[in-house]
Amino acid sequence: MATVDECRAALEGLAAKLASNGAAQGKLDFERTLACRVPDLSTAFHARLSGGRLVDIADGDDPKAKIALTANSDDLIALLGGRLDVTRAVASRQISIKANPFDLLKLRKLL
């Protein structure tokens, strides 16, 4: 089981990846709130997706988030580290993503 600090570091790594991808692809008009829930650690994080970047990462849940990702700590680390394919992880129910289908398509462009 990964730690809360490892999960936070993985989210920071995702933020850096999105920043570099967003710069390469041009600015993507995408403003959404994001909640990342880690049930095996009984913790959550929240942030904002803004202009193709993940900003304002903080501890705590956002029940009103437009996009909600739920994953156990090890799966979250593997997903954000590129070792777990998001499509396969959702299909096998390793992770859960709740979002508008159009938001999922936009997210795919960022990753």
C-alpha distances in whole Angstrom, upper triangle without the diagonal:
4,7,10,12,10,10,14,15,14,16,19,19,20,22,24,24,25,28,29,29,31,34,34,35,37,36,35,36,33,32,29,27,23,20,17,15,11,11,8,8,12,13,15,17,21,23,26,27,31,33,30,28,25,26,25,22,21,19,19,20,23,25,28,26,27,24,21,18,15,12,8,6,6,9,11,10,12,14,15,15,18,16,16,19,20,22,21,17,20,22,19,18,14,15,18,21,24,26,30,31,33,30,28,30,31,27,27,30,28,25
4,7,8,6,7,10,11,11,13,15,15,16,19,20,21,22,25,26,26,28,30,31,32,34,33,32,33,30,29,27,24,21,18,15,14,10,12,9,8,12,12,14,15,18,20,24,24,28,30,27,25,22,23,22,19,18,16,17,19,22,24,26,24,26,23,20,17,15,12,9,5,6,9,9,8,10,13,13,13,16,15,15,19,19,22,21,18,20,23,20,19,15,15,18,20,23,25,29,30,31,28,26,29,29,25,25,28,25,23
4,5,5,6,9,10,11,13,14,15,17,19,20,21,23,25,26,27,28,30,32,33,34,33,32,33,30,29,26,24,20,18,14,13,10,12,10,7,11,10,12,13,17,19,22,24,27,29,27,24,21,21,20,17,16,13,15,17,20,22,25,23,26,23,20,17,16,13,11,7,9,12,11,10,13,15,14,15,18,18,18,21,21,24,24,20,22,25,23,21,18,17,20,21,24,26,30,31,32,29,27,30,30,26,27,29,26,24
4,5,5,6,9,10,11,12,14,15,17,19,20,21,23,25,26,27,29,30,31,32,31,30,31,28,26,23,20,17,15,12,11,9,11,10,7,9,8,9,10,13,16,19,21,24,27,25,22,18,18,17,13,12,10,12,14,17,19,22,20,23,20,18,16,14,13,11,8,11,13,11,11,14,15,14,15,19,19,19,22,21,24,24,21,22,25,24,22,18,17,19,20,22,24,28,29,30,27,26,29,28,24,26,28,25,23
4,5,5,6,9,10,10,12,14,15,17,18,20,21,23,24,25,27,29,30,31,30,29,30,27,26,24,21,18,16,14,14,12,15,14,11,13,11,12,11,14,16,19,21,24,26,24,21,18,17,16,13,12,11,13,16,19,22,24,22,24,22,20,18,17,15,14,10,12,15,12,11,15,16,14,15,18,19,20,22,22,26,26,22,24,27,26,24,21,19,21,22,24,26,29,31,31,28,27,29,28,24,26,27,24,23
4,5,5,6,9,10,10,12,14,15,16,18,20,21,22,24,26,27,28,30,29,28,30,27,26,24,22,18,17,14,14,12,15,13,11,14,12,13,12,15,17,20,21,24,26,23,20,17,18,18,14,14,13,15,17,20,23,25,22,24,21,19,17,16,14,12,8,9,12,10,8,11,13,11,11,15,15,16,19,19,23,23,20,22,25,23,22,18,17,20,20,23,25,28,29,30,27,25,28,27,23,24,25,22,20
4,5,5,6,9,10,11,12,14,15,16,18,20,21,22,24,26,26,28,27,26,27,24,23,21,18,15,13,10,10,9,12,12,10,12,10,10,9,12,14,17,18,21,23,21,18,15,16,15,12,12,11,13,14,17,19,21,19,21,18,15,13,12,11,10,7,9,10,7,6,10,11,9,11,14,15,15,17,17,20,20,17,19,22,21,19,16,14,16,17,19,21,25,26,27,23,22,24,23,20,21,23,20,18
4,5,5,6,9,10,11,13,14,15,17,19,20,21,23,25,25,26,25,24,25,23,21,19,17,14,13,10,11,11,14,14,12,14,11,10,8,10,11,15,16,19,21,19,16,13,13,12,9,9,8,11,13,16,19,20,18,20,18,16,14,14,13,13,10,12,13,10,9,13,13,11,12,16,17,17,20,19,22,23,20,21,25,24,22,19,17,18,18,20,22,25,26,27,23,22,25,23,20,21,23,20,18
4,5,5,6,9,10,11,12,14,15,17,18,20,21,23,24,25,24,24,26,23,23,21,19,16,15,13,15,14,17,17,15,17,14,13,11,13,14,16,17,19,21,19,16,13,14,14,10,12,12,15,17,19,22,24,21,22,20,18,16,17,15,15,12,13,14,11,9,12,13,10,10,14,16,17,19,19,23,23,21,22,26,25,23,20,19,20,20,23,24,27,28,28,24,23,25,24,20,21,22,19,17
4,5,5,6,9,10,10,12,14,15,16,18,20,21,22,24,23,22,24,21,21,20,18,15,14,11,13,12,16,16,15,17,14,13,11,13,13,16,16,19,20,17,15,12,14,14,11,13,13,16,17,19,21,23,20,21,18,16,14,14,13,13,10,11,11,8,6,9,9,6,7,10,12,13,15,15,19,19,17,19,22,22,20,17,15,17,17,20,21,24,25,25,22,20,22,21,17,18,19,16,14
4,5,5,6,9,10,10,12,14,15,16,18,20,21,22,20,20,21,18,18,16,14,11,11,9,12,12,16,17,15,16,13,11,9,10,10,12,12,15,17,15,12,9,10,11,8,10,11,13,14,16,18,19,16,17,15,14,12,13,13,14,11,13,13,9,9,11,10,7,9,12,15,15,16,15,19,20,17,18,22,22,20,18,15,16,16,18,18,21,22,22,19,18,20,18,15,17,18,14,13
4,5,5,6,9,10,11,13,14,15,17,19,20,21,20,19,21,19,18,17,16,14,14,12,15,15,19,20,18,19,16,14,11,12,11,12,13,15,16,14,11,8,9,10,8,10,12,15,17,18,21,22,18,20,17,17,15,17,16,17,15,16,16,12,11,14,13,10,11,14,16,17,19,18,22,23,21,22,25,26,24,21,19,20,19,21,21,24,25,25,21,20,22,20,17,18,19,15,14
4,5,5,6,9,10,11,12,14,15,17,18,20,19,19,21,19,20,19,18,16,16,14,17,17,21,21,19,21,18,17,14,15,13,15,14,16,17,14,12,10,12,13,11,14,16,18,19,20,23,24,21,21,19,18,16,18,17,17,15,15,15,12,10,12,11,8,8,11,14,15,17,16,20,21,19,21,24,24,23,21,19,20,19,22,22,24,25,25,21,20,21,19,16,17,17,14,12
4,5,5,6,8,10,10,12,14,15,16,17,17,16,18,16,17,16,15,13,14,12,15,16,20,20,19,21,18,16,13,13,12,12,11,14,15,12,9,8,10,13,11,14,16,18,18,19,21,22,18,18,15,15,13,16,15,17,15,15,14,11,10,12,10,6,8,10,13,14,14,14,17,19,17,18,22,22,21,19,16,17,16,18,18,21,21,21,17,16,18,16,12,13,14,10,9
4,5,5,6,9,10,10,12,14,15,16,15,15,16,14,14,14,14,12,14,13,17,18,21,23,21,22,19,16,13,12,10,10,9,11,12,10,6,5,7,10,9,12,15,17,18,18,21,21,17,18,15,16,15,17,18,19,17,18,17,14,14,15,13,10,12,13,17,17,18,17,20,22,20,21,24,25,24,22,19,20,18,20,19,21,22,21,17,17,18,16,13,15,14,11,11
4,5,5,6,9,10,11,13,14,15,15,16,18,17,17,17,17,16,18,17,20,21,24,25,24,25,22,19,16,16,13,14,12,13,13,11,8,8,10,13,12,15,18,21,21,22,25,25,21,21,19,20,18,21,20,22,19,20,19,16,15,16,15,11,12,13,17,18,19,18,22,24,22,23,27,27,26,24,22,23,21,23,22,24,25,23,20,20,20,18,15,16,15,12,11
4,5,5,6,8,10,11,12,14,14,14,17,16,17,17,18,16,18,17,20,21,24,25,24,26,23,20,18,17,15,15,13,14,13,10,9,9,12,15,14,18,20,22,22,23,25,25,21,21,18,19,17,20,19,21,19,19,18,15,14,15,13,10,10,11,14,16,16,16,19,21,20,21,24,25,24,22,20,21,19,22,21,23,22,21,18,17,18,15,13,13,12,9,8
4,5,5,6,8,10,10,11,11,11,13,12,14,14,15,14,16,16,19,21,24,26,25,26,23,20,17,16,13,12,9,10,10,6,5,7,10,13,13,17,19,21,21,21,23,22,19,18,16,17,16,19,19,22,20,21,19,16,16,16,14,11,13,13,17,17,17,15,18,21,20,20,24,25,24,23,20,20,18,20,18,20,20,18,15,15,15,12,10,11,10,6,7
4,6,5,6,9,10,10,10,11,14,13,14,15,16,16,18,18,22,23,27,28,27,28,25,22,19,17,14,13,10,10,9,7,5,7,9,13,14,17,20,23,23,22,25,24,21,20,18,20,19,22,23,25,23,24,22,19,19,20,17,14,15,16,20,20,20,19,22,25,24,24,27,29,28,26,23,24,21,23,21,22,23,21,18,18,18,15,13,14,13,9,10
4,5,5,6,9,10,11,12,16,16,17,19,20,19,21,21,25,26,29,30,29,31,27,25,22,20,18,16,14,14,12,9,9,11,13,17,17,21,23,26,26,26,28,28,24,23,21,23,22,24,24,26,24,24,23,20,19,20,18,15,15,15,19,20,20,20,22,25,24,25,28,29,29,27,25,25,23,25,24,25,24,22,20,19,19,16,15,15,13,10,10
4,5,5,6,8,10,10,14,14,16,17,19,18,21,20,24,25,29,30,29,31,28,25,22,21,18,16,13,13,11,8,9,11,14,18,18,22,24,26,26,25,28,27,23,22,19,21,20,23,23,26,24,24,22,20,19,19,17,14,15,14,18,19,18,17,19,22,22,23,25,27,27,25,23,23,21,23,21,22,21,19,17,16,15,13,12,11,9,6,7
4,5,5,6,6,7,10,11,13,15,17,17,20,21,24,26,30,31,30,31,28,25,22,20,17,14,11,10,8,5,7,10,13,16,17,21,24,26,25,24,26,25,21,20,19,21,20,24,24,27,26,26,24,21,21,22,19,16,18,17,21,21,20,19,21,24,24,24,27,29,28,27,24,24,21,23,20,21,20,18,16,16,15,12,11,12,9,7,9
4,6,5,7,9,13,14,16,18,20,20,23,24,27,29,33,34,33,34,31,28,24,23,19,17,14,13,10,8,9,13,14,18,19,23,26,28,28,27,30,28,25,23,22,24,24,27,28,30,29,29,27,24,24,24,22,19,20,19,23,24,23,22,24,27,27,27,30,32,32,30,28,28,25,26,24,24,24,22,19,20,19,15,15,15,12,10,12
4,6,9,11,14,16,18,20,23,22,25,25,29,30,34,35,35,36,33,30,27,25,22,20,17,15,13,10,12,15,18,21,22,26,29,31,30,29,32,30,27,25,24,26,25,28,28,31,29,29,27,25,24,24,22,19,20,19,22,23,22,22,23,26,26,27,29,31,31,30,28,28,26,27,25,25,24,22,20,20,18,15,15,15,12,10,12
4,7,8,12,13,16,18,21,21,24,25,28,30,33,35,35,35,33,29,26,24,21,19,15,14,11,9,12,15,18,22,22,26,29,31,30,28,30,29,25,23,22,24,24,27,28,30,30,30,27,25,25,24,22,20,20,19,23,23,21,20,22,25,25,25,28,30,30,29,27,27,24,25,23,22,21,18,17,17,15,12,13,12,9,8,11
4,6,10,12,15,18,20,21,25,25,29,31,35,36,36,36,33,30,27,24,21,18,15,13,9,9,11,15,17,21,22,26,29,30,30,28,30,28,25,23,22,25,25,29,29,32,31,32,30,27,27,27,24,22,23,22,26,26,24,23,25,28,28,28,30,33,32,32,29,28,25,26,23,23,22,19,18,18,16,13,14,15,11,10,13
4,6,9,11,14,17,19,22,23,27,30,33,35,34,34,31,28,24,22,18,15,12,9,6,6,9,13,14,18,20,23,27,28,27,25,27,25,22,20,20,23,23,27,28,31,30,31,29,26,26,27,24,21,23,23,26,26,25,23,25,28,28,27,30,32,32,31,28,27,24,24,21,21,20,17,16,17,16,12,13,14,11,10,14
4,6,9,12,15,16,20,21,25,28,31,33,33,33,30,26,23,20,17,14,10,8,5,5,9,12,14,18,19,23,26,26,25,23,25,22,19,17,17,20,21,24,26,29,29,30,27,24,25,25,22,20,22,22,25,25,23,21,22,25,25,24,27,29,29,28,25,24,21,21,18,17,17,14,12,14,12,8,10,12,9,8,12
4,7,10,14,16,19,21,25,28,31,34,33,33,30,26,23,20,16,13,10,8,5,7,10,13,15,17,19,22,25,26,24,22,23,20,18,15,16,19,21,24,27,30,30,31,29,26,27,28,24,22,25,24,28,27,25,22,23,27,27,25,28,31,29,29,26,24,21,20,17,16,16,13,11,14,13,9,11,14,11,11,15
4,6,10,12,16,18,21,24,27,30,29,29,26,22,19,16,13,10,7,6,5,6,9,11,12,15,17,19,22,22,21,18,20,17,14,12,12,15,17,21,23,26,27,28,26,23,24,25,21,20,23,22,26,24,23,20,21,25,24,22,25,28,26,26,23,21,17,16,13,13,14,11,8,11,11,8,9,12,11,10,13
4,7,10,14,16,20,23,26,29,28,27,24,20,17,14,11,7,5,5,7,8,9,10,11,13,14,17,20,20,18,15,17,14,11,10,11,14,16,20,22,26,26,28,26,22,24,25,22,20,23,24,27,25,24,21,23,26,25,23,26,28,27,26,23,21,17,16,13,13,15,13,10,13,14,10,11,14,14,12,15
4,6,10,13,16,20,22,25,25,24,21,17,14,11,9,6,5,7,10,10,10,10,11,12,13,15,17,17,15,12,13,11,8,6,7,11,13,17,19,23,23,25,23,20,22,23,20,19,22,22,25,24,22,19,21,24,22,20,24,26,24,23,20,17,14,13,10,11,13,12,9,11,13,11,10,14,15,13,15
4,7,10,13,17,19,22,22,20,17,13,11,7,6,4,6,9,12,12,11,9,10,10,10,12,14,13,11,8,10,8,5,5,6,9,11,14,17,20,21,23,21,18,20,22,19,18,21,22,25,23,22,19,21,24,22,20,24,25,23,22,18,16,13,12,10,12,15,15,11,13,16,14,12,16,17,15,17
4,7,10,13,16,19,18,17,14,11,8,6,5,6,7,10,14,13,12,9,10,10,9,11,12,11,9,8,10,9,5,6,5,6,8,11,14,17,17,19,18,14,17,19,16,15,18,19,21,20,19,16,18,21,18,17,21,22,19,19,15,13,10,10,10,12,15,15,11,12,15,14,11,15,16,14,15
4,6,10,12,16,15,14,11,7,6,4,7,9,11,14,17,16,15,11,12,12,10,10,10,9,6,6,8,9,6,8,6,5,6,8,11,14,14,17,16,13,15,18,15,14,18,19,21,19,19,16,19,21,18,16,20,21,18,17,13,12,10,10,11,14,16,17,14,14,18,17,14,17,19,17,17
4,7,10,12,12,11,9,6,5,6,8,11,12,16,19,17,16,12,13,13,10,10,10,9,7,9,10,12,9,11,9,6,5,6,8,10,10,13,12,9,12,14,12,12,15,17,18,16,17,14,17,18,15,15,18,18,16,14,11,10,9,11,12,16,18,19,16,15,18,18,14,17,19,17,16
4,6,9,9,8,6,4,6,9,12,14,16,20,23,21,19,16,17,16,13,12,10,9,7,9,10,13,11,13,11,7,6,5,6,8,9,13,12,9,13,15,14,14,17,18,19,17,18,16,18,19,15,15,18,18,14,13,10,10,10,11,14,18,20,21,18,17,21,21,18,20,22,20,19
4,6,6,6,5,6,8,11,14,17,19,23,25,23,21,18,19,18,15,14,11,11,10,13,14,17,15,17,14,11,9,6,5,5,6,10,9,8,11,13,13,13,16,18,18,16,18,16,19,19,15,15,18,17,14,12,10,11,12,14,17,21,22,24,21,20,23,23,20,21,24,22,20
4,5,5,6,8,11,14,18,21,22,26,29,27,25,22,22,21,18,17,14,12,11,14,14,18,17,19,16,13,11,7,7,6,8,11,11,11,14,16,16,17,19,21,20,18,20,18,20,20,16,16,19,17,14,12,11,12,14,15,19,22,24,26,23,22,26,26,23,24,27,25,24
4,6,8,10,14,17,20,23,25,28,31,29,27,23,24,23,20,18,15,15,14,18,18,21,20,22,20,16,14,10,8,6,7,9,11,11,13,15,16,17,19,21,20,18,20,19,21,20,17,17,20,18,15,12,12,14,17,18,22,25,27,29,26,25,28,28,25,26,29,27,25
4,5,8,12,15,18,22,24,27,30,28,26,22,23,21,17,16,13,12,13,16,18,21,20,22,20,16,14,12,10,8,7,10,12,11,13,16,16,17,19,21,21,19,22,21,23,23,19,20,23,21,18,15,15,16,18,20,23,26,28,30,27,26,29,29,25,27,29,27,25
4,7,11,14,18,21,23,27,30,28,26,22,22,21,17,15,12,10,11,14,15,18,18,21,19,15,14,11,11,10,10,13,15,14,16,18,19,19,21,23,23,22,24,22,25,24,20,21,23,22,19,17,15,16,18,19,22,25,27,29,26,25,29,29,25,27,30,28,26
4,7,11,14,18,20,23,27,25,23,19,19,17,14,11,8,7,8,11,13,16,15,18,17,13,12,11,11,10,10,13,14,12,14,17,17,17,19,22,22,21,23,21,24,24,20,20,24,22,19,17,15,16,16,18,20,24,26,27,24,23,27,26,23,25,28,25,24
4,7,10,14,16,20,23,22,19,16,16,14,11,9,6,5,5,8,10,13,12,15,13,10,10,9,10,11,10,14,14,12,14,17,16,15,18,20,21,20,21,19,22,23,19,19,22,22,19,17,14,14,14,15,17,20,23,24,21,20,24,23,20,22,25,22,21
4,7,11,13,16,20,18,16,12,12,10,7,6,4,5,6,8,11,13,11,14,12,10,10,10,12,13,12,15,15,12,14,17,16,14,17,19,21,20,21,19,22,23,20,20,23,23,20,18,15,15,14,15,16,20,22,23,19,19,22,21,18,20,22,19,19
4,7,10,13,17,16,14,10,9,8,6,6,6,6,6,6,9,10,8,11,10,9,10,12,14,16,15,18,18,14,16,19,17,15,18,20,22,21,22,19,22,24,21,20,24,24,21,20,17,16,14,14,15,17,20,20,17,17,20,19,16,19,21,18,18
4,7,9,13,13,10,7,6,5,4,6,9,10,9,9,12,12,9,11,10,11,12,14,16,18,17,20,19,15,17,20,17,15,18,20,23,22,22,19,22,24,22,21,25,26,23,22,18,17,15,15,15,17,20,19,15,16,19,17,14,17,18,15,16
4,6,10,10,8,6,5,6,7,10,13,13,12,10,13,12,9,10,10,11,13,16,18,21,20,23,21,18,19,21,19,16,20,21,24,23,23,20,22,25,23,22,25,27,24,23,20,18,16,15,14,16,18,17,13,15,17,14,13,16,16,14,15
4,7,6,5,5,6,9,10,13,16,16,15,13,16,14,11,10,10,12,13,17,19,22,21,23,21,18,19,21,18,15,19,19,22,21,21,18,20,23,22,21,24,26,24,23,19,18,15,15,13,14,16,14,11,12,14,11,9,13,13,10,12
4,5,5,6,7,10,12,15,18,19,18,16,19,16,13,13,13,16,17,21,22,25,25,26,25,21,22,24,21,18,21,22,25,24,24,21,23,26,25,24,27,29,28,27,23,22,19,18,16,16,18,16,13,15,16,12,11,15,14,11,14
4,6,8,10,13,15,18,22,23,22,20,22,20,17,15,15,18,19,23,25,28,27,28,26,23,24,25,22,19,22,22,26,25,24,22,24,27,26,25,28,30,29,28,25,24,20,20,18,18,19,16,13,15,15,11,11,14,12,10,14
4,7,10,13,14,18,21,22,21,20,22,20,17,15,14,17,17,21,22,25,24,25,23,20,21,22,19,16,18,18,22,22,20,18,20,24,23,22,25,27,26,25,22,21,18,19,16,17,17,15,12,13,13,9,9,11,9,7,10
4,6,10,11,15,18,19,19,18,21,19,16,15,14,16,17,20,21,23,22,24,22,19,19,20,18,15,17,18,21,21,21,19,21,24,23,23,26,28,26,25,22,21,18,19,17,19,19,18,14,15,16,12,11,13,12,9,11
4,7,7,11,14,16,16,15,18,17,14,14,12,14,14,17,18,20,19,21,20,16,16,18,16,13,16,17,20,20,20,18,21,23,21,21,25,26,24,23,19,19,16,17,16,18,19,18,14,15,16,14,11,14,14,10,12
4,6,9,13,15,15,14,18,17,14,15,14,15,16,19,20,22,21,23,22,18,19,21,19,16,18,20,23,23,23,21,24,27,25,24,28,29,27,25,22,22,19,20,18,20,22,21,17,18,20,17,15,18,17,14,15
4,6,10,12,13,12,16,16,13,15,15,16,16,19,20,22,20,23,23,19,19,22,20,17,20,22,25,25,25,23,26,28,26,26,29,30,28,26,23,22,20,20,20,22,24,23,19,20,22,20,18,21,21,17,19
4,7,10,11,11,15,15,13,15,14,14,14,16,17,18,17,19,19,15,16,19,17,15,17,20,22,22,23,21,24,26,23,23,27,27,25,23,20,20,18,19,19,21,23,23,19,20,22,20,17,20,21,17,18
4,7,9,10,14,15,13,16,15,14,15,16,17,18,16,20,20,16,17,20,19,17,19,22,24,24,25,23,26,28,25,24,28,28,26,24,21,20,19,20,20,23,25,25,21,22,25,23,20,23,24,21,21
4,7,10,13,15,14,17,16,14,14,15,16,16,15,18,19,15,16,20,19,17,20,23,24,24,25,23,26,27,24,24,28,27,24,22,19,19,19,19,20,24,26,27,23,23,26,25,22,24,26,23,23
4,7,10,12,12,15,15,13,13,13,15,16,15,19,19,16,18,21,20,19,22,24,26,24,26,23,26,27,24,23,27,26,23,22,19,18,18,18,19,22,25,26,22,23,26,25,22,25,27,24,24
4,6,9,9,12,12,10,11,11,14,15,15,19,18,16,18,21,19,19,22,24,25,23,24,21,24,25,22,21,24,24,21,20,17,15,15,14,16,19,22,23,20,20,24,22,20,23,25,23,23
4,5,5,9,10,9,11,12,15,18,18,22,21,18,20,23,21,20,23,25,27,25,25,22,24,26,23,21,25,25,22,21,18,16,14,13,14,16,20,20,17,18,22,21,19,22,24,22,22
4,6,9,10,9,12,12,16,18,19,23,21,19,22,24,22,22,25,27,28,26,26,22,24,26,23,21,24,24,21,21,18,15,14,12,13,15,19,20,17,18,22,21,20,23,25,23,24
4,6,9,9,13,14,18,21,22,25,23,21,24,26,23,23,26,27,29,27,26,23,24,26,24,21,25,26,22,23,19,16,14,12,11,13,17,18,15,17,20,19,18,22,23,22,23
4,5,6,10,12,16,19,20,23,21,18,21,23,20,19,23,24,26,24,23,20,21,24,21,19,22,24,21,20,17,14,12,10,9,11,15,15,12,14,17,16,15,18,20,18,19
4,7,10,13,17,20,21,24,21,19,22,23,20,19,23,23,25,23,22,18,19,22,20,18,21,23,20,20,17,14,10,8,6,8,11,12,9,11,14,13,12,16,17,16,18
4,7,10,13,17,18,20,18,15,18,19,16,16,20,20,22,19,18,15,16,19,17,14,18,19,17,17,13,10,7,6,5,8,10,11,8,9,12,12,10,13,15,14,15
4,7,10,13,15,17,15,13,16,17,15,15,18,19,20,18,17,14,16,17,15,13,16,17,14,14,10,8,6,5,7,10,13,14,11,11,15,15,12,15,17,16,16
4,7,10,12,14,11,9,13,14,11,12,15,16,17,14,14,11,13,15,12,10,14,15,12,11,7,6,5,7,9,12,14,16,13,11,15,15,12,14,17,16,14
4,7,9,12,10,8,12,13,11,13,16,17,17,14,15,12,14,15,11,10,14,13,10,9,6,5,6,9,12,15,17,19,16,15,18,19,16,17,20,19,17
4,6,8,6,6,9,10,9,11,14,14,14,12,13,11,14,13,10,10,13,12,9,7,5,7,9,12,15,18,19,21,19,17,20,20,17,18,21,20,17
4,6,5,6,9,10,10,12,14,15,14,13,15,14,16,15,11,13,15,13,11,8,8,10,13,15,18,22,23,25,22,20,23,24,20,21,24,22,20
4,5,5,6,9,10,11,12,14,13,13,15,15,18,17,13,15,18,16,14,11,10,13,15,18,20,24,25,27,24,22,25,25,21,22,24,22,20
4,5,5,6,9,10,10,12,11,10,14,14,17,15,12,15,17,15,14,10,11,14,16,20,22,26,26,28,25,22,25,25,22,22,24,22,19
4,5,5,6,8,10,11,9,7,10,10,13,12,8,11,14,12,11,7,7,11,13,17,19,22,22,24,22,19,21,22,19,18,21,20,17
4,5,5,6,8,10,10,9,11,10,14,13,10,12,15,14,13,9,8,11,12,15,17,21,21,23,20,17,20,20,16,17,19,17,15
4,6,5,6,9,8,9,12,12,16,15,12,15,18,17,16,12,12,14,15,19,21,24,24,25,22,20,22,22,18,18,20,18,15
4,6,5,6,5,5,9,10,13,12,10,13,16,14,14,11,11,14,15,19,21,24,23,25,22,19,21,21,18,17,20,18,14
4,5,5,6,5,7,7,10,10,8,11,14,13,13,10,9,12,12,16,17,20,20,21,18,16,17,18,14,13,16,14,11
4,5,8,8,9,9,13,14,12,14,17,17,16,13,12,14,14,17,18,21,21,21,18,16,18,17,13,13,15,13,10
4,6,8,10,11,15,15,13,16,19,18,18,15,14,17,17,21,22,24,24,24,22,19,20,20,16,16,17,15,12
4,6,7,9,12,12,12,14,17,17,17,15,14,17,17,20,21,23,22,23,20,18,18,18,15,14,15,14,10
4,7,9,12,11,11,14,16,15,16,13,14,17,18,21,23,25,24,25,23,20,21,21,18,16,18,17,13
4,6,9,8,7,10,12,11,12,10,10,13,14,18,20,22,21,22,20,17,18,19,16,15,17,16,13
4,6,5,6,9,10,11,12,10,10,13,13,17,18,20,18,20,18,15,15,17,14,12,15,15,11
4,6,5,6,8,10,10,9,8,10,10,13,14,16,15,16,15,11,13,14,11,10,13,13,10
4,5,5,6,9,10,10,10,10,10,13,14,16,14,16,15,11,12,15,12,10,14,15,12
4,5,5,6,8,8,9,11,12,16,17,19,17,19,18,15,16,18,16,14,17,18,15
4,5,5,6,5,6,8,10,14,16,18,17,19,18,14,16,18,16,14,18,18,15
4,5,5,6,5,6,7,11,13,15,14,17,16,12,14,17,14,13,17,18,15
4,5,8,8,9,11,13,15,17,15,18,18,14,16,19,17,16,19,20,18
4,6,8,10,12,15,18,20,19,22,21,17,19,22,20,18,22,22,20
4,5,6,10,12,15,18,17,21,19,16,19,21,19,18,22,22,20
4,7,10,13,16,20,19,22,20,17,20,22,19,18,22,21,18
4,7,10,13,16,16,19,17,14,17,19,15,16,19,18,16
4,7,10,13,13,16,15,12,16,17,14,15,19,18,17
4,6,10,10,13,11,9,12,14,11,12,16,15,14
4,7,9,12,10,9,13,14,12,14,17,17,17
4,6,8,6,6,10,11,10,12,15,15,16
4,5,5,6,9,10,11,13,15,16,17
4,5,5,6,9,10,11,13,15,16
4,5,5,6,9,10,11,13,15
4,5,5,6,9,10,11,13
4,5,5,6,9,10,11
4,5,5,7,9,10
4,5,5,7,9
4,5,5,6
4,5,5
4,6
4
